Every structure is written in structure tokens, then in C-alpha cells.
Amino acid sequence: MAALHQREPDNPAVKNNLAVACQDLGNTHATLGDLQQALHWREEDYRLSWELHAAAPGHLDFKNGLAVACQYLGNTHTTLGDLQQALRWREEDYKLSQELHAAAPNHLGFTNGLAIAHIKLGSHYEQQGNLPLALNHYRQAQVLLAELVAKSPLHVDFKNNLAWVNKRINELST
């Protein structure tokens, strides 16, 4: 794939496939516990995804790929204990997810992406002891997830995420 990208560096399909391969390598290294290699591949995924998005800013799939890359970078930095960097990536994911949801409000995947971005930010702020901000993000995720469950009642992930958010809100509110 990398050789093909060298021959056709401006081909968006090749670049997108390479970004997905980098994402998969990042996932593999994270699963193996090699977080430095995971971070390397996640940064490569982000770089390629950013190039795709910059070349075609109206292309929602490329913007979504960039949001996912940011989410993975946030996850990796959280696991590494670098919470400042994690917050940077979480906020970028949230911004992109908001834009995607605004551009296609009926797209279940984009709505779910925004809900997950809220959950990730809520978790970050909860970890930092900022419970009002954590609850704010959890409540926004709750609204989005309730909407998703209403639109797609058989989707197990939507139901599970809503149950998790409801539990976190109840636990933090008492």
C-alpha cells in the first residue's frame, strides 16, 4: 500500500486505504500493549486523514476519518497518561463530530460519533474531578443516544451506551 501511495501520492482512494491501514496497525499495537508504536501509527493515520480532509473539506467521509483519528489519538494519550494531549485530541474530535452532525443530522453514524465524543469528554472531565463539566457532556450524550435508540431500537450498541451514560449520570448526581 505504501509503495502504491508513493507512485500515486495524490490519489485519494489510495491515501484513504493507507490511513485505514495505519489505523488498523495502531489498533493492533494498542492491543499488544506497545503504546509508542500505536501512537506512531495513530499519528500517521491522522496525518493522512488531515491531508484527505484538507484536499476535500466538503467530503464528509474524509472529515469522519479525521474525527476517528482524533478519537484514537485521545484514547492513546489517555492510556499513556498524557491528559493534556488527550484533551486536545478529544476537543478536536468533538469539534469535527459537531460539524458532521450539523451537516447530516439524520446520519446515525454521525449522531453516534457526536454522542461518543461527549462521552469521551465527560470521562476526561470526570477523571480530572470536574464533575459539572463531566455531567454536562454525559447529559448531552444521553439526549443523542436516546434519539438514536428511538430511531433504531434494535441497535444494541446504542442501547448499551445509553444505559452506561444513564448509570454514570445517576452515580455522579448522588
BELQUISUL-V756904 format. One record per helix or strand of 3 or more residues. SS is the DSSP state (@ for helix, = for strand). FROM is the first residue (numbers start at 1). TO is the last residue. Records with the same first field share a line. If there is no record, write none. Layout:
SS = FROM-TO + FROM-TO
//
This chain:
@ = 2-7 + 12-32 + 35-55 + 60-80 + 83-103 + 108-127 + 131-151 + 156-173
//
